[in-house]
Amino acid sequence: MGMELNIILAYAFGLILLYILGYILLIPIKWIIKFVYNGIIGGIILLLLNVAGGFFGIHIAINPITAIVAGFLGVPGVVLILFFKYLL
């Protein structure tokens, strides 16, 4: 009957620790992926604004900061960028 209770408990404890460690490392990766995704969406919104705003003389430079602000805040972020550019 080669396996003792101590060995089985050690394997179970090791698997639980491995699961907890994987979960802890997975959360920051989800946040990073979410911020990158939102930055890409913000860049697309800014690109569409530049294309449509070209007829009205509205232009916002697309750089990582404006893309992240627009991606993180969405449409209010684009309005905020426009506010800072044209009213301040």
Legacy VTK file of the C-alpha trace (Angstrom):
# vtk DataFile Version 3.0
C-alpha trace
ASCII
DATASET POLYDATA
POINTS 88 float
0.000 0.000 0.000
2.864 2.367 -0.926
1.195 5.764 -0.388
0.868 7.139 3.077
-1.538 9.798 4.208
1.298 12.314 4.672
2.323 12.041 1.018
-1.253 12.455 -0.208
-1.723 15.536 2.007
1.571 17.019 0.779
0.480 16.602 -2.853
-2.929 18.151 -2.100
-1.310 21.086 -0.270
1.120 21.615 -3.166
-1.707 21.645 -5.707
-3.665 24.156 -3.629
-0.608 26.422 -3.371
-0.021 26.134 -7.121
-3.647 27.101 -7.809
-3.433 30.120 -5.479
-0.146 31.274 -7.048
-1.591 30.951 -10.553
-4.658 32.952 -9.559
-2.546 35.710 -7.998
-0.408 35.987 -11.136
-3.415 35.914 -13.467
-5.168 38.984 -12.022
-2.487 41.558 -13.028
-2.269 40.039 -16.505
-6.030 40.575 -16.916
-5.615 44.240 -15.927
-2.762 44.740 -18.385
-4.756 43.117 -21.191
-7.764 45.293 -20.331
-5.687 48.499 -20.432
-4.086 47.554 -23.758
-7.498 46.700 -25.216
-8.959 49.983 -23.976
-5.992 51.881 -25.402
-6.560 50.304 -28.815
-10.268 51.170 -28.680
-9.366 54.735 -27.653
-6.993 55.015 -30.610
-9.712 53.834 -32.973
-12.174 56.375 -31.537
-9.584 59.119 -31.958
-8.871 57.989 -35.524
-12.573 58.118 -36.379
-12.822 61.550 -34.759
-9.889 62.793 -36.834
-11.424 61.460 -40.046
-14.859 62.917 -39.320
-13.444 66.042 -37.688
-11.296 66.797 -40.724
-14.337 68.365 -42.343
-14.715 70.728 -39.362
-11.038 71.450 -38.653
-10.848 69.256 -35.542
-7.661 67.242 -35.102
-6.246 65.405 -32.096
-2.823 63.803 -32.231
-2.934 60.070 -31.610
-0.243 59.099 -29.136
-0.176 56.583 -26.269
-1.408 59.118 -23.689
-4.437 60.280 -25.672
-5.271 56.676 -26.664
-5.143 55.501 -23.041
-7.202 58.468 -21.791
-9.791 57.870 -24.515
-9.718 54.113 -23.944
-9.910 54.288 -20.164
-12.638 56.928 -20.014
-14.379 56.172 -23.304
-16.408 58.947 -24.932
-16.010 61.268 -21.912
-12.252 60.858 -22.338
-12.459 62.043 -25.949
-14.579 65.005 -24.836
-12.018 65.752 -22.114
-9.169 65.715 -24.627
-11.134 68.021 -26.936
-11.864 70.337 -23.982
-8.191 70.560 -23.044
-7.073 71.120 -26.626
-9.573 73.737 -27.754
-10.784 75.488 -24.612
-7.636 75.686 -22.485
LINES 1 89
88 0 1 2 3 4 5 6 7 8 9 10 11 12 13 14 15 16 17 18 19 20 21 22 23 24 25 26 27 28 29 30 31 32 33 34 35 36 37 38 39 40 41 42 43 44 45 46 47 48 49 50 51 52 53 54 55 56 57 58 59 60 61 62 63 64 65 66 67 68 69 70 71 72 73 74 75 76 77 78 79 80 81 82 83 84 85 86 87
